Amino acid sequence: MFKRAGFAAAAATVALGGVLAWAAPRQRMQMSPESRAQAMVARVDKAVGGLNADQKTKMEAIYVKAFNDAASARQNGDYQSMRGIMTKANDDAKALLSPDQQAKFPAMMGRGRRGGGGH
């Protein structure tokens, strides 16, 4: 009987892990544009060696607008525009950076590792 209970507990643990793994990507997609922008600015901040307060404020505004615009484009099925929106946002964000920070920005966006693409 104890073996059966142990097996049931192990099976329940595996099932719970599967449900949590399935739900995790969807939770990220349901973040507000503001939360996504804050997360993106934090990622840039860490990658480029620190942003000042003015850079953070301006960059967050850039990404909030971009994430809102991209969501609208996605609702309209205009996936080509989504790529353009995010490319422009990344270019605008990069323009806020110092030359030293700009040198680190492409690698942070993944261009250095995969030869293209953003996030």
Residue, then its C-alpha position, 0 to 999 in steps of 0.5 A: m500500500f505504501k508503494r502505491a501511495g509513493f507512486a501516486a505522490a511521485a506521479a502527482t509531482v511530475a504532473l504538477g511540474g508539467v502544468l507549471a512548465w506549460a503555464a510559465p510561458r503563457q504568464r510571460m505573454q500576459m504581462s502588461p506592456e508596462s511590465r514588459a518594458q520594465a523587464m526589457v529596460a532591466r535587461v538592457d541595464k544589466a547588459v550594457g553596464g548600467l543606465n542612468a535614470d534619464q536613459k531608463t525613463k526614456m527607454e521605458a517609454i520607448y518600449v511601452k509604446a512599442f509593446n502596445d503598438a505590437a499588440s495592436a498589430r498582432q491583433n490585426g494579424d500584421y506580423q510584419s509590422m510587429r518586427g518593424i515596430m520592435t526593430k525601431a524601438n531597439d534602434d531608438a533605445k540604442a540611440l539613448l546609449s553612450p558609445d561604450q554602451q552601444a557596443k554592448f547592445p547588439a550582443m545583448m539583443g542576440r545579434g552577436r550569438r545568432g547573427g540576427g533577430g532580437h528577442 
